């Protein structure tokens, strides 16, 4: 009886196991989520070889059981002596695939279902990135507009001449003497009282009024506009999005601008830094299909890089520099050191450059005028107590506070100790001017 019960229980378990197995159905929708969550697209495309081989048709080339083992731990599969695993590893230049033991077998099946059922991309008409057709069209439109304006001015001039001629003919027919002198154009515009004023007095009065207004406007323009490029956001040869890289992906500014803590200049990142990621990442976040993003294609073109090849063969002999447009321009006689402000002063990039992590197109956020710099040097606080660079200043301030208490220059009106760059010679002319 007991043996019969055991047999019945075992049969029930086997039956339940088979029923559960039969109920499981791989979901392409769930597979797409897992595909994106595990960044499969950073190394693989569906219809094109990137870092790893193209994935479409992989379920026809390999069994599902083998693919589950390969995806979850390809290293263990190779060490077991599996001939297909070793051959695939060598075929891809010895590039080891990441291990995904966090994925359960059923989750791998979801991903394989997504790969199997994903729609093929619509092939769009390719455009030549270097043809400059867009710029040519804009230029032609501008020339056409200027031509229309020129024709319009000529027509107005001719119509004015015709009108004057017709008026003269009509006056002669009415017996009006048209040879008598007329009022000057300026006097005809003035009120009757002003037109009768002494010409000299009228001239001095007019020059004084107009000259004063012009001088006021010129002074304001010279102070706030000349040499000030606040809001300047030129179009760059590659549309690099700080909003995506620094904002969404949260890349540290210092990863690309490698000189910001070491030198006067923050440095423009070399394309080799871009390629650290974009050897594998070839699509924009919004792109559909497996075509290389147009902006990433510009990087490849500048480096003479062929993503279809691997190793040193991928790089051709004709790289070309990217002609970036400088945004922040200081006068030649002004000196600014990034490392002094970032490394020593501990300033965040946003202090001067604004919310750079939100900018799709980078612009000059601050005026960068001398008054703007001086205001910061007068008001920004220095952490002199925890920075060895300011050891002497900290000692000097401590003695002054001890001797003078709240009458010390380092004792702020808010009742707190405040040490600023201005107190450390930050307003000396030679600190910022050669």
Secondary structure, 3 states (H helix, E strand, C coil): CHHHHHHHHHHHHHHHHHHHHHHCCCCHHHHHHHHHHCCHHHCCCCCCCCCCCCCCCHHHHCCHHHHHHHHHHHHHHHHCCCHHHHHHHHHCCCCCCCCCCCCCHHHHHHHHHHHHHCCCCCCCCCCCCCCCHHHHHHHHHHHHHHHHHHHHHHHHHHHHHHHHHHHHHHHHHCCCCCCCCCCCHHHHHCCHHHHCCCHHHHHHHHHHHHHHHHHHHHHHHHHHCCCCCCCCCCCCCCCCCHHHHHHHCCCCHHHHCCCCCCCCCCCCCCHHHHHHHHCCCCCCCCCCCCCCCHHHHHHHHHHCECCCCCHHHHECCCCCCCCCCCCCCCCCCECCCHHHHHHHCCCCCHHHHCCHHHCCCCCCCCCCCHHHHHHHHHHCECCHHHCHHHHHHHHHHHHHHHHHHHHCCCECCCCCECCEHHHHCCCCHHHHEC
